[in-house]
Amino acid sequence: MRKLLALVMIAGAATALTWLAVDQFMRGNPANVADAARRYSNIHPEDYVGPETCAKCHAEYFETWRGHAHSKMNLNATDETVLGDFAAKTVEYGDGRVVFDQRDGQFLMSFYENDQLSRQYRVTRTVGSRFTQMYIGLQTVGPEPENDQVYRIEGKLPFGYWLDRQLWTPVSYFDSAYDPEPTDGAAKFHELSASQRDIKWELNCLYCHNTYAYQHRVHFGHGMGFHPEDFRFPEGEQSVARWGALTPDKLVTLGISCESCHFGGREHVETGAKTRYYPSSPQLTVTGLAENPHDGAPPAHVVNAICSQCHCANVTLYPNGAATWNSREAFDLQSGACNNLIKCTDCHNPHVAGPQGGLASEAHMVQTCVRCHPTLEDPAERAKHTRHAAESVTCLDCHMPRIVQGLDSVVRTHQISSPTQESMLRHAGPNACNLCHLDRSIQWTLDELQKGWGVSIRPDRNWAAEYGANLDQPVGQAWLHHRQPVGRLIASDAYARSTQELHEAPELLDLLNDPNAVNRMFGLFAIEQILGRRLTDEEYAPLAPHAKRNKQVETLREQLTKPHKPE
């Protein structure tokens, strides 16, 4: 017994000495430390642990994440997640009607033409939870043959729901990328099926609305965040092909969860290693990183690369390359003057839920600006620089104006730039000066840029065509008739933010009959903001046929554009 005990003690001591030696060897040998670093892996499916595991040590973040819009970007359809009105709601549109109801635990959109069921969709997933909600689903009834993909591949359903207004509209009422509706008659009902047929969840929504192993981003080749030219593959690029494409069964979670931003957490959970904010694997290394991104807080270029995995949408662009529609914020920031000098999290806290979704106050944002421009912290110096009273404008009004169509409002561009960009001025893009001075001409703006900031821009003869053949007319009026639909949309929001009354801008009512459905919605929002009240369906019905809307608009014009007489 004593011999056995002695052997155990000797073995234990040897083991302790072995681990001590290994520890001392590792600490004293940088090559081995570097080798351990190379073995760190956070991009493969086996590296991901899920948000519930993260919650064991980060309970507070987990709870706020569950209330954040990120967690609800994409969810399975349930009584809790579906926010649209499916209580046998009927909507007349075009040459048919749509019934939204719930049967046997399923949420259905049923399309009727001539009182005959023409198509029916079953909702499988939701997209969004704050301002609007879109739906993904499968067609269950339709004219297509039984083996058609519409019955087995999920796609974006033809109608979405405005949460605040409790209103169903076709998806073209949400997005300026859709074609105009015809104005010579009722909308063609059967054309609504295009969205479910053409916008497939697995090929589109799946990649930015959910969490999955980063290796699938590399395989997909889009939304990688980091520069692909900095990627090296020690085992050869053929390893990417072996990783395979993303499919729904490979998701870590529906919605955006912890490891979308922090990468796979297995190493952190099992060994206590510091979380790396960049992709790592024996099969992948990233070069070109200016600083070691896992020593302390990650630098701006790393944070922004993480955000640009999803905030990199392919949308239409302004002449200066900035996005006209949201979801491209990270790319816009990278293309602006402050690229890598500030990071997304300077103004957005991804761990905080609430009405602003973690968005900082504008006062906080201004303080972020003056970190690099300290002289402008003094209100007197700021007024001298802007030629405006310090309290009347902020850095954001001139360098990040509201020119991007958001979900239900116009939001600030994330391309930090100057109001003097000639490409925007030349092509009647929304410029910061005239967004406030709608009643001034583009020539006035050019003169002011010369007088106040010494910037000389001389228009050539091609400018006039962009401004209604007259460089001396109010820019606001030119924008309301802009040949690009988004130009008219941005103009409506600018008028809503101005001090003008409807009788001073009667052209705003023309947007209620705009051929682009989303412009009609934003025109409606602007008019209601000016009036300080909602219009009733009797006054204006967004889904009504063109002829009926035209009569409603003319009645509104008579009632609302007469100047108020002083009492």
C-alpha positions, 0 to 999 in steps of 0.5 A, a space after each residue: 500500500 505504501 509503495 502504491 501511494 508512493 508511486 501515485 505521489 511520484 506520478 502526480 509530481 511528475 505530471 505537475 512538473 510536466 505541466 509546469 515545464 510545458 507552461 514555462 516552455 510555452 512562456 519562454 518560447 515565442 515560437 510556441 506561443 505563435 504556434 498556439 495562436 495559429 491553431 486558434 480557430 473561430 470560423 468553422 461550425 464546430 467553433 460556434 457555441 450559440 447565444 445560450 452558452 454566452 449567456 452563462 457568463 454574459 447574462 446582461 448582454 444576453 437579455 438586452 440582445 433578446 430585446 434588440 432588433 438584431 435578434 428578430 431579424 429573421 424568425 420562424 412564424 409563430 403567434 409571438 413573432 408574427 406581428 401582422 394582422 392575420 385575423 381574417 383581414 381583407 385588402 382590396 388591391 388592383 383587380 383582386 383582393 387578398 385575405 390574411 388569415 390563420 388556420 390550423 396554426 398556419 398564417 396564410 395569404 390568399 389571393 382572389 381574382 374574380 372571387 376565385 382563389 388564384 394563389 395562396 402562400 403559407 408564412 414560414 418566417 418573419 423579417 423585421 420587428 420594429 417599423 415594418 415586417 416582411 414575410 418569407 413563405 411557400 406557395 401552397 396553391 397556384 397555377 404552376 405545375 406541382 413540381 414547380 420550385 415555388 411550392 418547395 423553395 421559400 421566397 419573399 411574400 408579396 405583401 408586408 405590414 406597416 406596424 405603426 399604421 397597421 396597414 398591409 401593402 405590396 412589397 413595392 410600397 416599401 422599397 424604391 428599387 421596384 418598378 413604377 405601377 401603371 397609371 392607366 388602370 388598376 395594378 395587375 394582380 398576378 404580377 405580385 407573385 414575382 417577389 416570392 418567385 424571384 427573391 429566394 430566402 436561401 439565396 438572399 435573406 439567409 446571408 445577412 439576417 442570420 448567424 452562421 459559421 464565417 467559413 460560409 461567408 468566405 465560400 459565398 464570397 460576399 459580406 466577408 467584411 475583411 479584404 479578400 485580398 488579405 486572406 491566405 489559405 495555408 492548406 490551399 484555396 481548395 479548402 474553401 470549396 470543401 467548406 461548402 455553401 450555406 444552407 438553412 440547416 447550418 445556421 447557428 441561430 435565426 437572427 443576428 446573435 453574439 457570434 455574428 460579431 464575435 466569431 465562434 466562441 469555442 476557444 474562449 469558452 473552453 480555454 479562456 482565450 481572448 475573443 478574436 475580432 477577426 477570422 482565424 483558423 489553421 486553414 485561414 489567416 488574415 494579413 494587412 491588419 494594422 494592429 493586433 486586433 485581439 490586444 484590448 479593444 479592437 481598432 476601428 478598421 476591425 470593428 467596421 469590417 465586422 459590421 460590413 459583413 451585413 451592412 453591405 447591401 447592393 443598392 442603387 447609388 448616388 453620383 458620389 457613390 453613397 447609398 440611396 437605401 439603407 443596409 449599406 452603412 458600413 460601405 458608406 462609412 468606408 468610402 467617406 472622409 473618416 474611414 477607419 478614424 471612427 468606428 460604427 460602435 462610436 455611435 451605435 451600441 449593438 448590446 442596447 435595445 430600445 426605441 433608438 436601437 442603441 443609437 447615441 444622441 446627436 450631442 454624443 455624435 458631435 463629441 465623436 466628431 470633435 475628437 479629431 476636430 478639437 477646435 470646433 468644440 468651441 461654439 464660437 469656432 463652430 459658428 465661424 466654420 459653419 456660418 450658422 448659429 452653433 445651436 442651429 446645425 450640427 456636424 451631421 447636418 452638413 456632413 451626414 445629411 438625411 438622404 437615405 431611404 430607411 424603413 419608414 423614414 429618411 435617415 442620415 447617410 453614413 458617407 461622411 463627405 462635404 457639401 461641396 461634392 461636385 458630382 452631387 451638385 452637378 446631377 441634382 443629387 440631394 445636397 446638404 445646403 438645399 435640404 434646408 434651403 429648399 426655396 433657394 436655387 442651385 446657383 445661390 448654393 454655388 455662390 454661398 459655397 464660394 463666399 463662405 468657404 472659398 470653393 469655386 464650382 462653375 456649372 456648365 450647360 449640362 447642369 440646367 437639364 438636371 434642374 428643370 432647365 433653370 438654375 435659378 428656380 428653387 431646388 426643392 421644386 426641381 427635386 419634387 420632379 426629379 427623374 430619379 424616384 429616390 430624388 422625389 422621395 428625399 424631397 418630400 422628407 426635406 419639406 416635412 422637416 422644413 417650416 413651409 406650409 402645404 400652400 407654399 409647396 403644393 407640388 408635394 401633393 403630386 407625390 400622392 399620385 407618384 407612379 412609384 408606390 414607395 414615393 406615395 407612402 413617403 409623400 403621405 408621411 410628409 404631408 401628415 407631418 406638416 399637417 400634424 395629423 393622419 389622413 383618413 382612408 376617405 381622404 387618401 387611400 394608398 392602395 386605391 386605383 389611380 383614378 380614385 386616388 387622383 380624385 382624392 388628391 384633387 380634393 386635398 389640393 383644394 382643401 389644404 393648399 389655400 393660405 391660412 387667413 389670419 384671425 
